[in-house]
Amino acid sequence: MGAENKKEGRRGVKMGAENKKEGRRGVKMGAENKKEGRRGVKMGAENKKEGRRGVKMGAENKKEGRRGVKMGAENKKEGRRGVKMGAENKKEGRRGVKMGAENERNEGIENKIDGRGGVKIKAGSEGNGGYK
């Protein structure tokens, strides 16, 4: 296997292991050290924390990875709630950002009561919602 010494020989020098610590864990995947090897270095993970969680999706860290970074989320708080809809933060996402809402309180009109019930039709600030 081309082992330099007995420490290397047992553990995957075929895979280009520098030492025995590397050999067991995915040096084929370009792992820098054993910590990386197990967790998705194929996906471009910088460290083991990243690897498990959607680095394919461009996640900066493991917190981002799970939650819709595909949707352009800046952090995990955004990801769950309609960033596709152009939400700046999670508060916006749930409530009609498609309808032009600025935030959850001011759904593009005066208050959130309007926002939930019909910003699509530019409901007034009285809060009747406008879905008549």
Secondary structure, 3 states (H helix, E strand, C coil): CCCCCHHHHCCCHHHCCCCHHHHCCCHHHCCCCHHHHCCCHHHCCCCHHHHCCCHHHCCCCHHHHCCCHHHCCCCHHHHCCCHHHCCCCHHHHCCCHHHCCCCCCCCCCCCHHHHHCCHHHCCCCCCCCCCC
